[in-house]
Amino acid sequence: MKILLISDSLEVYQQTKRLMESQNELQLLSFGAFKIQEIVVCDILVIHFDYIMVTAKEFKTILDAKCKRKVPILALLEQSSISDQFEVLAAGALDYLERPVTDELYAQKLGEMYKWKWYYDWEKTRN
């Protein structure tokens, strides 16, 4: 499983890396690097929105990602409101987690995202 993490936080990267099994691959991109990336190659996309981004409602990255590839998106939000959570879901994230998040819950959500990846792949073979 290949996870692409879009984040400007080393702490989020370290937590994600700790949860991944050895056969999985984790790539970290900053928001700036993701904007210039033309192709998204991953099984799961995790986007970390820090408090400043949540406050400014900078959720456009989700739409940008959906334009590049159909991939399950998990949003990590810091100090978000219920309306922020609805906004990321409306923008196209499959789910969200409020940070800080326990390792157990984060690992569970990554597993759920992988099931969605399997479904997306199956859906492609049907068409």
Contacts in CASP RR format, 6 or more apart in sequence:
PFRMAT RR
TARGET T0000
AUTHOR 0000-0000-0000
METHOD contacts of the structure
MODEL  1
MKILLISDSLEVYQQTKRLMESQNELQLLSFGAFKIQEIVVCDILVIHFD
YIMVTAKEFKTILDAKCKRKVPILALLEQSSISDQFEVLAAGALDYLERP
VTDELYAQKLGEMYKWKWYYDWEKTRN
1 20 0 8 1.000
1 23 0 8 1.000
1 24 0 8 1.000
1 25 0 8 1.000
1 43 0 8 1.000
1 44 0 8 1.000
1 114 0 8 1.000
1 117 0 8 1.000
2 24 0 8 1.000
2 25 0 8 1.000
2 26 0 8 1.000
2 27 0 8 1.000
2 41 0 8 1.000
2 42 0 8 1.000
2 43 0 8 1.000
2 44 0 8 1.000
3 16 0 8 1.000
3 20 0 8 1.000
3 24 0 8 1.000
3 25 0 8 1.000
3 26 0 8 1.000
3 27 0 8 1.000
3 42 0 8 1.000
3 43 0 8 1.000
3 44 0 8 1.000
3 45 0 8 1.000
3 46 0 8 1.000
3 110 0 8 1.000
4 27 0 8 1.000
4 29 0 8 1.000
4 40 0 8 1.000
4 41 0 8 1.000
4 42 0 8 1.000
4 44 0 8 1.000
4 45 0 8 1.000
4 46 0 8 1.000
5 12 0 8 1.000
5 13 0 8 1.000
5 16 0 8 1.000
5 26 0 8 1.000
5 27 0 8 1.000
5 28 0 8 1.000
5 29 0 8 1.000
5 46 0 8 1.000
5 47 0 8 1.000
5 48 0 8 1.000
6 29 0 8 1.000
6 30 0 8 1.000
6 31 0 8 1.000
6 34 0 8 1.000
6 45 0 8 1.000
6 46 0 8 1.000
6 47 0 8 1.000
6 48 0 8 1.000
6 61 0 8 1.000
6 65 0 8 1.000
7 13 0 8 1.000
7 28 0 8 1.000
7 30 0 8 1.000
7 46 0 8 1.000
7 47 0 8 1.000
7 48 0 8 1.000
7 76 0 8 1.000
8 30 0 8 1.000
8 31 0 8 1.000
8 48 0 8 1.000
8 50 0 8 1.000
9 48 0 8 1.000
9 50 0 8 1.000
12 48 0 8 1.000
12 76 0 8 1.000
12 99 0 8 1.000
13 26 0 8 1.000
13 28 0 8 1.000
15 103 0 8 1.000
15 106 0 8 1.000
16 26 0 8 1.000
16 46 0 8 1.000
16 106 0 8 1.000
17 26 0 8 1.000
18 103 0 8 1.000
19 103 0 8 1.000
19 106 0 8 1.000
19 107 0 8 1.000
19 110 0 8 1.000
20 26 0 8 1.000
20 110 0 8 1.000
27 42 0 8 1.000
29 37 0 8 1.000
31 61 0 8 1.000
34 61 0 8 1.000
34 64 0 8 1.000
34 65 0 8 1.000
35 64 0 8 1.000
37 68 0 8 1.000
38 68 0 8 1.000
39 68 0 8 1.000
39 69 0 8 1.000
40 65 0 8 1.000
40 68 0 8 1.000
40 69 0 8 1.000
40 71 0 8 1.000
41 69 0 8 1.000
42 69 0 8 1.000
42 71 0 8 1.000
43 71 0 8 1.000
43 72 0 8 1.000
43 114 0 8 1.000
43 117 0 8 1.000
44 71 0 8 1.000
44 72 0 8 1.000
44 73 0 8 1.000
44 74 0 8 1.000
44 110 0 8 1.000
44 113 0 8 1.000
44 114 0 8 1.000
44 117 0 8 1.000
45 65 0 8 1.000
45 71 0 8 1.000
45 72 0 8 1.000
45 73 0 8 1.000
45 74 0 8 1.000
46 73 0 8 1.000
46 74 0 8 1.000
46 75 0 8 1.000
46 76 0 8 1.000
46 110 0 8 1.000
46 113 0 8 1.000
47 61 0 8 1.000
47 62 0 8 1.000
47 65 0 8 1.000
47 73 0 8 1.000
47 74 0 8 1.000
47 75 0 8 1.000
47 76 0 8 1.000
47 93 0 8 1.000
48 76 0 8 1.000
48 99 0 8 1.000
49 58 0 8 1.000
49 59 0 8 1.000
49 75 0 8 1.000
49 76 0 8 1.000
49 77 0 8 1.000
49 78 0 8 1.000
49 80 0 8 1.000
49 88 0 8 1.000
50 78 0 8 1.000
51 78 0 8 1.000
51 79 0 8 1.000
54 77 0 8 1.000
54 78 0 8 1.000
54 79 0 8 1.000
54 80 0 8 1.000
54 84 0 8 1.000
55 79 0 8 1.000
57 84 0 8 1.000
57 87 0 8 1.000
59 75 0 8 1.000
59 84 0 8 1.000
59 87 0 8 1.000
59 88 0 8 1.000
59 91 0 8 1.000
60 91 0 8 1.000
62 73 0 8 1.000
62 75 0 8 1.000
62 88 0 8 1.000
62 91 0 8 1.000
62 92 0 8 1.000
62 93 0 8 1.000
63 91 0 8 1.000
63 92 0 8 1.000
65 71 0 8 1.000
65 73 0 8 1.000
66 73 0 8 1.000
66 92 0 8 1.000
70 120 0 8 1.000
71 117 0 8 1.000
71 120 0 8 1.000
72 94 0 8 1.000
72 113 0 8 1.000
72 114 0 8 1.000
72 116 0 8 1.000
72 117 0 8 1.000
72 120 0 8 1.000
73 92 0 8 1.000
73 93 0 8 1.000
73 94 0 8 1.000
74 93 0 8 1.000
74 94 0 8 1.000
74 95 0 8 1.000
74 96 0 8 1.000
74 97 0 8 1.000
74 109 0 8 1.000
74 110 0 8 1.000
74 113 0 8 1.000
75 88 0 8 1.000
75 93 0 8 1.000
75 95 0 8 1.000
75 96 0 8 1.000
75 97 0 8 1.000
76 96 0 8 1.000
76 97 0 8 1.000
76 99 0 8 1.000
76 101 0 8 1.000
77 84 0 8 1.000
77 85 0 8 1.000
77 88 0 8 1.000
77 96 0 8 1.000
77 97 0 8 1.000
77 98 0 8 1.000
77 99 0 8 1.000
78 98 0 8 1.000
78 99 0 8 1.000
80 96 0 8 1.000
80 98 0 8 1.000
85 96 0 8 1.000
85 98 0 8 1.000
88 96 0 8 1.000
89 95 0 8 1.000
89 96 0 8 1.000
94 113 0 8 1.000
94 116 0 8 1.000
95 109 0 8 1.000
95 112 0 8 1.000
95 113 0 8 1.000
97 105 0 8 1.000
97 106 0 8 1.000
97 109 0 8 1.000
END
